[in-house]
């Protein structure tokens, strides 16, 4: 299935409460096939995390007014029919997309958390808000875990190449190279909040005065890890 927002971006999967949730790695949206969200809620009910009243309150919705609709209606990832926009819990102004043909539900990035914020002040449905946040977090963690595994494998290849070419000296040189980009990829969110230090990765070493989005830090780590060795190899081999 393709993301209804990014169109050509394929949806990835994550497992939560024994259900396969589809999500877009690019925009962070989440797709629930018919019955998936209900099955997740039932699983949480059986574990005593939420009570039956929260389900009734959380599923209450109605079509929003036409003036609040997107300029272009989104196509359902499953059946490609146009989805309707519904206003969560009547008056929340949290807009989600629902397919009337297959009954699937699409939530944009942040909408799950918006729902959580909306019902946080309502004791009767606060536990359901926490459940929705868990689903969103599970998808994000699954995506982050896969990226870290791939980065670790790339770093392992560098270490093997360094050791096979120059023995222990090459191994330690390779280890010194992969340390910083791996730190960016593994701890991007935390490093993005760091200010007051100097960016020693550059010759000028400017002082970091503002925090950066964690996603940007992770992206720089990937560029550093993947493209820097390619550029160095090209310069050494062809004098580019």
C-alpha angles and dihedrals in degrees: 000000000000127000112261089218102043094031100198095042112104118228117243126210136237130179119234125166088350090302125118108234120196118216139169115242091201103052101015096236120150128218123205118194118215110298096006096104090042091050091051091051091048090052090053090047092055090052092051094244093126135015127237093254091064091060092055092049096043096052095050110113145140136197113278123235116277094246090064095054124111114263087241121032115232123241120238111254090219106044101006093233118139112272125224123232114235129189111232112241095352101278108028095102087220102134121207130177120240129183113223091198103054098012092234120153128218122197121189121226109288096015092104089054091045089056089050091052092047095055098033090097092052109083092199094062103022092103090055089054089056090050092054091049090053090057092051092047092049091057093047093048092048091054092047093048093053091050092051092050092052092047091050091052091051090049090049090055090052091051092050092048091048093050095045092049103041106007118226092346091057091045093055092045091052090047090053090051099049095044097079100043091046089052089053092050097043099040103025095131093053095042091050089065094053115109135169097045131104125253098234092181088085132060093239094048098206121202114254106233102166134045118250131216110266091232090060091052091050091048092052089050091055092048090050094047099044109028104033094068090047091052092047091049092050092050093049095045104038103014091238 
